[in-house]
């Protein structure tokens, strides 16, 4: 591989490393292979639950502060605030 090719590959890898789990899920969620992995249990359904919580939380953040957004999300989905915090931490990785 040429030096230019290695640098291009290195830049692509660095860009991929900056993606969060949320970004990756958005890229692959409509892929049939992703759905197959969900169906087979390779990717747990709880990952999609976390994504739903996270999206609602992000929507709430447009109008309220972080703490209130967490509370609103936990009340909407009838889960603990700690569950929402874990979902946020997971999606931001």
C-alpha positions as CSV (number, residue, x, y, z in Angstrom):
1,X,0.0,0.0,0.0
2,X,1.3,3.5,-0.9
3,X,2.0,6.1,1.7
4,X,-1.0,8.1,0.4
5,X,-3.2,5.1,0.8
6,X,-2.1,4.5,4.4
7,X,-2.8,8.1,5.3
8,X,-6.2,8.0,3.8
9,X,-7.0,4.8,5.7
10,X,-5.7,6.3,8.9
11,X,-7.9,9.4,8.4
12,X,-11.0,7.2,7.8
13,X,-10.2,5.1,10.9
14,X,-9.8,8.3,13.1
15,X,-13.2,9.6,11.8
16,X,-14.8,6.2,12.7
17,X,-13.3,6.3,16.2
18,X,-15.2,9.5,16.9
19,X,-18.6,8.0,16.2
20,X,-20.7,7.3,19.2
21,X,-22.9,4.2,19.5
22,X,-25.9,6.4,18.7
23,X,-24.2,7.5,15.4
24,X,-23.4,3.9,14.5
25,X,-27.0,2.7,15.3
26,X,-28.4,5.5,13.1
27,X,-26.1,4.4,10.2
28,X,-27.1,0.7,10.5
29,X,-30.6,0.6,11.9
30,X,-32.3,0.1,8.5
31,X,-29.8,-2.5,7.3
32,X,-31.3,-6.0,7.0
33,X,-28.2,-7.5,8.5
34,X,-28.7,-5.3,11.6
35,X,-32.3,-6.5,11.9
36,X,-31.1,-10.1,11.5
37,X,-28.6,-9.6,14.3
38,X,-31.4,-8.3,16.5
39,X,-33.6,-11.2,15.6
40,X,-30.9,-13.7,16.4
41,X,-30.1,-12.0,19.8
42,X,-26.6,-10.9,18.9
43,X,-27.7,-7.3,19.5
44,X,-30.0,-7.2,22.5
45,X,-33.4,-5.4,22.1
46,X,-32.4,-3.3,25.2
47,X,-30.1,-1.4,22.8
48,X,-33.1,-0.1,20.9
49,X,-34.8,0.8,24.2
50,X,-31.8,2.9,25.1
51,X,-31.9,4.5,21.7
52,X,-35.5,5.5,22.2
53,X,-34.8,6.9,25.6
54,X,-31.9,8.8,24.3
55,X,-33.8,10.3,21.4
56,X,-36.6,11.4,23.7
57,X,-34.0,12.9,26.1
58,X,-32.3,14.8,23.3
59,X,-35.7,16.2,22.3
60,X,-36.3,17.3,25.9
61,X,-32.9,18.9,26.1
62,X,-34.1,21.5,23.4
63,X,-36.4,23.0,26.0
64,X,-35.2,22.0,29.5
65,X,-32.0,21.5,31.4
66,X,-30.3,18.2,31.7
67,X,-31.7,17.1,35.0
68,X,-35.3,18.0,34.0
69,X,-34.8,16.2,30.7
70,X,-33.7,13.0,32.5
71,X,-36.7,13.3,34.9
72,X,-39.2,13.9,32.0
73,X,-37.8,10.9,30.0
74,X,-38.0,8.6,33.0
75,X,-41.6,9.6,33.7
76,X,-42.5,9.2,30.0
77,X,-41.2,5.6,29.8
78,X,-41.9,4.7,33.4
79,X,-38.3,3.7,34.2
80,X,-35.9,5.0,36.8
81,X,-33.8,8.1,36.2
82,X,-30.7,5.9,36.7
83,X,-31.9,3.8,33.7
84,X,-32.0,7.0,31.6
85,X,-28.6,8.1,32.7
86,X,-27.2,4.7,31.8
87,X,-28.8,5.0,28.4
88,X,-27.3,8.4,27.8
89,X,-23.8,7.2,28.9
90,X,-24.2,4.1,26.6
91,X,-25.2,6.2,23.6
92,X,-22.5,8.8,24.1
93,X,-19.7,6.2,24.1
